[in-house]
Amino acid sequence: MRDAMQDGPDAGNPVTAAPLRVLEIGTQFGMGGITRHILSLTDWLRARGHQVTLAGTEDVWGGRELDPTFLPLPTRYVAADGGSVPARLGNAARAAAMLRRWLAAHPVDLIHCHESAPALVALLARIGTGIPVAVTYHGSEPARVGEFGRIAGRADLVITPSQRSAEDLATRGRVPRA
């Protein structure tokens, strides 16, 4: 990325060559920790001059009523709320097609996904575009680490909240270590 943080007394001040255009995708923008994280990160990036668009399934903490640039995507229905695996895969294909059309009209420098459903949608939508995809692992039940790893392993960057989470993804999820 073109944005780097400095060490030392000016830590926290960005060194920026040019503003980034970032798409932040969540599963659903309801009340909760992951949504709070996405919104805080968005505020931080925007305060530093970056253009950030939010995308995912609208809910009380995110949607077009709160942010006119919000991109509604049915990511919630790619996750467990989507029903059977065939239904969820159909929803993933529909969401990826919607995102691909949006990306054609709104170029971005980075797609940052939170959770596996948005990551799957972004990875499908970006095929052949060269757009990098980062995914943040916010944690999951041990049984789901492998499933997350199969998707996250295809991203350009995997972000974890701790070294323990990174180790779980490497050993259980088979995500390559950096």
C-alpha positions in Angstrom: 0.0 0.0 0.0 1.1 3.6 -0.5 0.3 4.5 3.1 3.0 3.9 5.7 3.1 4.7 9.4 6.2 6.4 10.9 8.0 5.2 14.1 9.2 7.5 16.8 7.7 10.7 18.1 5.5 11.2 15.0 4.1 7.7 15.3 0.5 7.8 14.1 1.1 10.4 11.4 0.7 9.0 7.9 3.3 9.3 5.2 1.2 9.3 2.1 2.2 9.5 -1.6 -1.4 9.6 -2.7 -4.8 8.9 -1.1 -6.0 5.3 -1.5 -9.4 4.2 -2.7 -10.4 1.4 -0.4 -13.5 -0.8 -0.4 -14.3 -2.2 3.1 -16.7 -5.2 2.9 -18.5 -6.7 5.9 -21.0 -9.5 6.1 -23.7 -7.3 7.8 -23.6 -3.9 9.3 -25.6 -4.8 12.5 -24.6 -4.0 16.1 -21.4 -5.8 17.0 -17.6 -5.8 17.3 -16.7 -6.5 13.7 -19.0 -3.7 12.5 -17.6 -1.3 15.1 -14.0 -2.2 13.9 -14.9 -1.6 10.3 -16.5 1.8 11.1 -13.6 2.9 13.3 -11.1 1.9 10.6 -13.1 3.7 8.0 -13.2 6.9 10.2 -9.4 6.6 10.7 -8.7 6.2 6.9 -11.1 9.0 5.9 -9.5 11.3 8.5 -6.2 10.8 6.7 -7.6 11.6 3.3 -8.4 8.2 1.9 -11.6 7.5 0.0 -13.4 4.6 1.7 -16.6 2.9 0.5 -18.4 0.5 2.7 -20.2 -2.5 1.3 -22.2 -5.5 2.6 -25.7 -6.2 3.9 -27.3 -3.1 5.3 -28.4 -3.0 8.9 -28.7 -0.5 11.8 -25.0 0.6 11.8 -24.4 0.8 8.1 -26.4 1.4 4.9 -27.3 4.0 2.3 -29.4 6.0 4.8 -26.3 6.5 6.9 -23.8 6.7 4.1 -25.0 7.5 0.6 -21.9 5.9 -0.9 -22.6 2.5 0.8 -22.7 -0.4 -1.6 -25.4 -2.9 -0.7 -24.3 -6.5 -1.3 -26.1 -9.7 -0.1 -23.0 -10.9 1.8 -25.2 -12.0 4.8 -26.7 -14.6 2.5 -23.4 -16.0 1.5 -22.8 -16.8 5.1 -24.9 -19.1 7.3 -28.1 -17.0 6.9 -28.1 -18.0 3.2 -29.4 -21.5 3.9 -28.1 -24.5 2.0 -24.6 -24.6 0.5 -26.0 -24.5 -3.1 -28.1 -21.4 -2.1 -25.1 -19.7 -0.5 -22.9 -20.4 -3.5 -25.6 -18.9 -5.8 -25.8 -15.8 -3.5 -22.0 -15.6 -3.7 -22.1 -15.6 -7.5 -24.8 -12.9 -7.5 -23.0 -10.7 -5.0 -19.7 -11.1 -7.0 -21.4 -10.1 -10.2 -22.9 -7.0 -8.5 -19.5 -6.1 -7.0 -17.7 -6.7 -10.3 -20.1 -4.3 -12.1 -19.6 -1.7 -9.3 -15.8 -2.1 -9.5 -15.9 -1.4 -13.3 -17.4 2.0 -12.6 -15.6 2.7 -9.3 -11.9 1.7 -9.4 -10.3 0.9 -6.1 -6.7 0.3 -4.9 -7.6 -2.3 -2.3 -10.5 -4.4 -1.2 -10.4 -5.1 2.5 -12.8 -7.9 3.7 -13.9 -8.8 7.2 -14.9 -12.4 7.5 -15.0 -15.2 5.0 -18.2 -14.5 3.1 -17.1 -11.0 2.0 -13.7 -12.4 1.1 -15.2 -15.1 -1.1 -17.3 -12.5 -2.9 -14.4 -10.1 -3.4 -12.1 -12.9 -4.6 -14.6 -13.9 -7.2 -15.3 -10.3 -8.3 -11.7 -9.3 -8.6 -10.7 -12.2 -11.0 -8.6 -10.7 -13.8 -8.6 -7.2 -12.4 -5.3 -7.1 -10.4 -7.1 -5.5 -7.4 -5.4 -6.8 -4.2 -7.7 -8.3 -1.6 -6.9 -8.2 2.1 -8.9 -10.1 4.6 -9.1 -9.7 8.4 -9.6 -12.8 10.5 -11.7 -11.7 13.5 -11.7 -15.2 15.0 -14.1 -18.2 14.8 -14.9 -21.5 16.4 -12.0 -23.9 16.0 -14.0 -26.1 13.6 -14.3 -23.2 11.2 -10.6 -22.2 11.0 -9.9 -24.5 8.1 -12.9 -23.2 6.1 -11.7 -19.6 6.7 -8.2 -20.6 5.8 -9.3 -22.1 2.4 -10.7 -18.7 1.5 -8.2 -16.5 3.2 -5.3 -18.4 1.6 -6.3 -16.9 -1.8 -6.1 -13.3 -0.5 -3.1 -11.1 -1.0 -2.9 -10.3 2.7 -4.3 -11.9 5.8 -4.6 -9.7 8.9 -5.1 -11.2 12.4 -5.7 -9.6 15.8 -3.0 -11.7 17.5 0.0 -14.0 17.0 -2.2 -16.8 18.4 -4.8 -16.3 15.7 -2.1 -16.2 13.1 -0.7 -19.5 14.4 -4.2 -21.0 14.2 -4.6 -19.9 10.6 -1.2 -21.3 9.7 -1.6 -24.7 11.4 -5.3 -25.4 11.2 -6.3 -23.2 8.3 -3.1 -23.8 6.2 -2.7 -20.1 5.4 1.0 -19.6 4.5 3.0 -17.7 7.1 4.3 -14.3 5.9 
